[in-house]
Amino acid sequence: MAKLMGLCMGKTCKDSSGKRQMREMKDIEIVEMRTGRPAAKGKCSVCGTGMYKILKKEDAEAYKKAA
């Protein structure tokens, strides 16, 4: 599956100024939100914190085909 980047909310994934960092997601699962929008659910590759990213329908279909 292709690499997917997301904003990590874990406490250990902040830079020196306290800003959140974009990290690669691992163990990605494509899910559908209650509103019907596709999203990617996974874990941060650095700290293991759960991550969630809303996707476009085309991107979700592409990730499903790549899996």
VEXPABA-560750 format. One record per atom (N, C-alpha, C): atom name; z, x, y. Coordinates in pm, whole numbers. Layout:
! VEXPABA-560750
+-------+--------+--------+--------+
: atome :     up :   east :  north :
+-------+--------+--------+--------+
:    CA :      Z :      X :      Y :
...
+-------+--------+--------+--------+
This chain:
! VEXPABA-560750
+-------+--------+--------+--------+
: atome :     up :   east :  north :
+-------+--------+--------+--------+
:     N :      0 :     84 :   -118 :
:    CA :      0 :      0 :      0 :
:     C :      0 :     89 :    125 :
:     N :    -63 :     44 :    230 :
:    CA :    -73 :    120 :    354 :
:     C :     63 :    132 :    423 :
:     N :     74 :    231 :    509 :
:    CA :    199 :    251 :    582 :
:     C :    215 :    142 :    686 :
:     N :    337 :     95 :    702 :
:    CA :    368 :     -8 :    801 :
:     C :    487 :     40 :    881 :
:     N :    472 :     43 :   1013 :
:    CA :    578 :     90 :   1101 :
:     C :    652 :    -29 :   1161 :
:     N :    782 :    -13 :   1179 :
:    CA :    863 :   -118 :   1239 :
:     C :    976 :    -56 :   1320 :
:     N :   1039 :   -135 :   1403 :
:    CA :   1149 :    -90 :   1486 :
:     C :   1278 :   -101 :   1405 :
:     N :   1343 :     14 :   1380 :
:    CA :   1465 :     15 :   1300 :
:     C :   1584 :    -21 :   1388 :
:     N :   1671 :   -110 :   1340 :
:    CA :   1789 :   -151 :   1414 :
:     C :   1916 :    -84 :   1364 :
:     N :   1901 :     10 :   1271 :
:    CA :   2017 :     80 :   1216 :
:     C :   2084 :    170 :   1320 :
:     N :   2213 :    190 :   1304 :
:    CA :   2289 :    272 :   1400 :
:     C :   2248 :    418 :   1395 :
:     N :   2202 :    468 :   1282 :
:    CA :   2168 :    609 :   1270 :
:     C :   2026 :    640 :   1316 :
:     N :   1946 :    542 :   1346 :
:    CA :   1806 :    564 :   1384 :
:     C :   1783 :    553 :   1535 :
:     N :   1877 :    598 :   1614 :
:    CA :   1860 :    602 :   1759 :
:     C :   1833 :    746 :   1802 :
:     N :   1756 :    761 :   1909 :
:    CA :   1737 :    896 :   1961 :
:     C :   1853 :    935 :   2052 :
:     N :   1847 :   1050 :   2115 :
:    CA :   1958 :   1100 :   2195 :
:     C :   1990 :   1012 :   2316 :
:     N :   1891 :    935 :   2364 :
:    CA :   1915 :    847 :   2479 :
:     C :   1961 :    707 :   2436 :
:     N :   1971 :    683 :   2304 :
:    CA :   2019 :    554 :   2254 :
:     C :   1910 :    452 :   2226 :
:     N :   1783 :    491 :   2237 :
:    CA :   1672 :    398 :   2212 :
:     C :   1644 :    386 :   2063 :
:     N :   1603 :    269 :   2020 :
:    CA :   1565 :    245 :   1881 :
:     C :   1437 :    321 :   1848 :
:     N :   1419 :    356 :   1722 :
:    CA :   1305 :    436 :   1680 :
:     C :   1211 :    356 :   1589 :
:     N :   1081 :    382 :   1603 :
:    CA :    983 :    326 :   1511 :
:     C :    987 :    408 :   1383 :
:     N :   1004 :    341 :   1271 :
:    CA :   1014 :    409 :   1142 :
:     C :    920 :    344 :   1042 :
:     N :    884 :    421 :    941 :
:    CA :    801 :    369 :    833 :
:     C :    885 :    279 :    743 :
:     N :    827 :    166 :    700 :
:    CA :    897 :     74 :    610 :
:     C :    865 :    112 :    466 :
:     N :    963 :     96 :    378 :
:    CA :    940 :    117 :    235 :
:     C :    982 :    -10 :    162 :
:     N :    943 :    -24 :     37 :
:    CA :    970 :   -144 :    -45 :
:     C :    926 :   -270 :     29 :
:     N :    801 :   -270 :     77 :
:    CA :    749 :   -379 :    159 :
:     C :    717 :   -501 :     73 :
:     N :    758 :   -616 :    122 :
:    CA :    728 :   -744 :     58 :
:     C :    673 :   -837 :    167 :
:     N :    558 :   -897 :    142 :
:    CA :    499 :   -992 :    237 :
:     C :    559 :  -1129 :    211 :
:     N :    621 :  -1186 :    313 :
:    CA :    687 :  -1316 :    302 :
:     C :    631 :  -1410 :    408 :
:     N :    665 :  -1537 :    396 :
:    CA :    623 :  -1636 :    495 :
:     C :    747 :  -1694 :    561 :
:     N :    748 :  -1693 :    695 :
:    CA :    862 :  -1747 :    768 :
:     C :    859 :  -1900 :    762 :
:     N :    968 :  -1963 :    803 :
:    CA :    975 :  -2109 :    801 :
:     C :    866 :  -2173 :    885 :
:     N :    823 :  -2104 :    989 :
:    CA :    719 :  -2157 :   1078 :
:     C :    579 :  -2142 :   1018 :
:     N :    570 :  -2072 :    903 :
:    CA :    441 :  -2054 :    838 :
:     C :    374 :  -1922 :    871 :
:     N :    435 :  -1842 :    958 :
:    CA :    377 :  -1713 :    995 :
:     C :    410 :  -1607 :    891 :
:     N :    317 :  -1518 :    863 :
:    CA :    345 :  -1411 :    766 :
:     C :    429 :  -1302 :    829 :
:     N :    509 :  -1237 :    747 :
:    CA :    593 :  -1126 :    793 :
:     C :    609 :  -1026 :    681 :
:     N :    646 :   -904 :    718 :
:    CA :    674 :   -799 :    621 :
:     C :    823 :   -774 :    620 :
:     N :    880 :   -768 :    502 :
:    CA :   1022 :   -743 :    486 :
:     C :   1035 :   -614 :    406 :
:     N :   1118 :   -523 :    454 :
:    CA :   1132 :   -395 :    385 :
:     C :   1257 :   -321 :    430 :
:     N :   1259 :   -191 :    402 :
:    CA :   1373 :   -108 :    438 :
:     C :   1326 :     15 :    515 :
:     N :   1413 :     65 :    601 :
:    CA :   1383 :    186 :    677 :
:     C :   1378 :    304 :    581 :
:     N :   1277 :    389 :    597 :
:    CA :   1262 :    504 :    508 :
:     C :   1366 :    612 :    537 :
:     N :   1432 :    607 :    653 :
:    CA :   1530 :    708 :    690 :
:     C :   1672 :    665 :    655 :
:     N :   1714 :    545 :    700 :
:    CA :   1854 :    506 :    683 :
:     C :   1874 :    393 :    582 :
:     N :   1769 :    323 :    541 :
:    CA :   1781 :    218 :    441 :
:     C :   1817 :     81 :    496 :
:     N :   1826 :     67 :    627 :
:    CA :   1857 :    -61 :    689 :
:     C :   1741 :   -158 :    668 :
:     N :   1772 :   -286 :    649 :
:    CA :   1668 :   -386 :    632 :
:     C :   1585 :   -401 :    759 :
:     N :   1453 :   -415 :    741 :
:    CA :   1360 :   -429 :    853 :
:     C :   1273 :   -552 :    830 :
:     N :   1226 :   -609 :    939 :
:    CA :   1145 :   -729 :    934 :
:     C :   1041 :   -719 :   1044 :
:     N :    914 :   -746 :   1013 :
:    CA :    808 :   -737 :   1113 :
:     C :    713 :   -855 :   1098 :
:     N :    688 :   -926 :   1207 :
:    CA :    595 :  -1037 :   1207 :
:     C :    453 :   -981 :   1210 :
:     N :    366 :  -1035 :   1126 :
:    CA :    229 :   -985 :   1112 :
:     C :    127 :  -1089 :   1154 :
:     N :      4 :  -1042 :   1179 :
:    CA :   -109 :  -1132 :   1196 :
:     C :   -151 :  -1178 :   1056 :
:     N :   -215 :  -1293 :   1048 :
:    CA :   -258 :  -1343 :    917 :
:     C :   -354 :  -1246 :    849 :
:     N :   -444 :  -1187 :    928 :
:    CA :   -542 :  -1093 :    871 :
:     C :   -472 :   -969 :    814 :
:     N :   -371 :   -919 :    886 :
:    CA :   -298 :   -801 :    839 :
:     C :   -221 :   -832 :    712 :
:     N :   -161 :   -950 :    704 :
:    CA :    -85 :   -988 :    585 :
:     C :   -177 :   -996 :    464 :
:     N :   -296 :  -1053 :    481 :
:    CA :   -391 :  -1062 :    371 :
:     C :   -436 :   -923 :    326 :
:     N :   -455 :   -832 :    422 :
:    CA :   -497 :   -696 :    389 :
:     C :   -388 :   -623 :    310 :
:     N :   -262 :   -641 :    347 :
:    CA :   -152 :   -577 :    276 :
:     C :   -136 :   -635 :    136 :
:     N :   -159 :   -766 :    122 :
:    CA :   -151 :   -827 :    -11 :
:     C :   -260 :   -773 :   -104 :
:     N :   -382 :   -754 :    -49 :
:    CA :   -492 :   -702 :   -131 :
:     C :   -467 :   -557 :   -170 :
:     N :   -405 :   -479 :    -80 :
:    CA :   -378 :   -338 :   -108 :
:     C :   -268 :   -318 :   -212 :
:     N :   -185 :   -419 :   -231 :
:    CA :    -70 :   -405 :   -323 :
:     C :   -112 :   -409 :   -467 :
+-------+--------+--------+--------+
